[in-house]
Structure formats: structure tokens, C-alpha cells
């Protein structure tokens, strides 16, 4: 049974939620501690999960084999990368939350190799079930149809993850390049480029509310892949995944368009079809089920890596390229525009249905 400590209790609380599931054959990991600064929040987290609260990283090897380092790295003004290296120097495997600069990542990988431990960067979102469904469908389609283009949209907060999602969907990142954003107004900046040689258009909401940085993002991730036979879309980070077959144009014996023909097997199918659930999970399900299961998948993969060994530097080459692309992208975008907005009025789909019926009778 692998002993695990979670370092950090901000986003680290998501990692802690993965341990609501009891250890067993499918999840052979046991939470043995929380590392924090001794704040009331850290104390409350340790008490909730019935584990000790540590404040000195040098005490971690006594109670844990694997550390989840969920502390901001240099880009966030934190010392997460330094903490990860310190733990690896003491023989502890590290699962490290993103984003991270390429130089910090390279230093972590070198430390892991030097001290014979495993290190993996966790970009989090590709482990979530809806994103995995999108990636699996993309791989299936790529084996059967030509991939023509990719599109993505995201908030600047999660641009690192969107590049990763697209990279995994395209089967890699290289060769890559991006241009400077097109001039123009509006909340989104648009960049053109290539990933894995495929034409890519990215739209990034490069805005930040300094008083409430986790809100007012409009969206997390949205991605679309254009194949010769249709478009595969991840409507949002948590789904649904949609397949839109190219419009069939069946022709009769005379060569003219025949919209009554049944010759094409797509004509009787919906023009947009869900791949998996037709609706995304509720926000409560996201926080209580989807995110914890995503962390469990990342942890299981980490345990497998620790058991099989291997060179962490070789395993980290993809993420080194990812960090390089992300740094290039954010440099082209420039510092986010600071905005301050009041919280919007909550609107639900039933609200909109009622409004449409009232206005249009539909």
C-alpha cells in the first residue's frame, strides 16, 4: 500500500477528496498526512481526514512514499518546484500540479533522475472522464479519417491544459509554432499556429479579476477537431462530447441531389450526436465525483510508474515541450487585462426555455 501525503490545501483539497474512497485493489494508496504551514485551513483538512499535519518537509519521508505537491510554482509566485525537488532529494516520489516553467520542470526531472525516484507533472484535466472520452474518440477518428484542423478556446488560467488536451488529441506537439494574436477588440485574443503539424486556432480569454481570480472566466476549455467526415467537439471541460457528421448530400440516379434518399446511412441520424452522456455533470457532481476520480487516475498512474521504474527525464520530454509552448503563448498574449465585474445573475437552461417560449412560442 503506497503512503501518500498532500502538500498544500488550496487546490490540494481536490487531491484530498480523492481519498474519500477507501484503499483497495483498484486504489492501492493510503493518505498518511498533510503538509502545510499550520494555517487553520491546513489544520481543518488534516482533522477532516484523520491524518497528521506536518509543517517541515524533512519529516515527510517518515510517513509517505509519494507526495502530491499542490503548491504554486514560480509562475504563481510560489515555491512548489523547490518543494518537489527537496522531497525527491529525500527519496520521495512526486506527483506535481501544473503549470510550471520549462526551466523549473527540467530541474525537477534532473533531480528525480539523480535520486532514483519518479516524478510526473499532473495537468489534471486530461484525467477527467469527459476529456478522456474526447481524446479516445479523437484517436479512433484519426485512424479512419484525415484530420484537417483543430480549434480551442479557454481562459488564460487554463491555457496550459488546453494545449495539453489538443496535443494529446493530435498525437503529439511537434512541430509547433504560433503567431502573435490578431489585433482587435473583445475579451478574446486569437492566435493561429500549428501543433503536431496540424493547423490550430486558439482563442484565449486573457482577462483576470484581481479581486476574484477564480471566477469570471466565461469558460474553462472548449475544443474542436475537424475531420474529413465531420467535427468532434468537447463542448466544455466537463462535456458533453459531440460528433457532428458532415452534411450528407445523397444523389439520385440522375446525379441530382435527392433529399428523400435513404442511400446515405447518415440521413436518418441526428445532425449532432453525443458521444456518451448528452449532458454534462452538475457542478456538485464535478466537485464530488469527476474531479476526485481524475486525481485517483493520476495517482494510480504514478504508482505504476514507481513500480516499473524508468527514466523520468525521458517520460517528461512531452511536458518540457508543453511548457515551452505555453511560455511562448503567454509571452505573445502579454499580461492579462485586469477587469472587475459584479457576479452575474445565475441563469439556467429552463430559464432560457421559458423565455424562448414566451418570446417566440418555440
Buried (B, 14 or more C-beta within 10 A) or exposed (E): EBBBBBBBBBBBBBBBBBBEEEBEEEBEBBBBBBBBEEEEBBBBBBEEBEBEBBEEBEBBBEBBBBBBBBBBBBBEEBBBBBBBBBBBBBEBBBBBBBBBBBEBBBBBBBBBBEBEBBBBBBBBBBBBBBBBBBBBBBEEBBEEBEBEBBBBBBBBBBBBBBBBBBBBBBEBBBEBEBEEBEEEEEEBBBBBBBBBBBBBBBBBBBBBBEEEEEEBBEBBBBBBBBBEBBBBBBBBBBBBBBBBBBEBEBEEEEEEEBEEBEEBEBBEEEEBBBBBBEEBBEEEEBBBBBBBBBBBBBBBBBBEBBEEEEEBBEBBEBBBBBBBBBBBBBEBBEEBEEEEEEEEEEEEEEEEEEEEEEEEEE
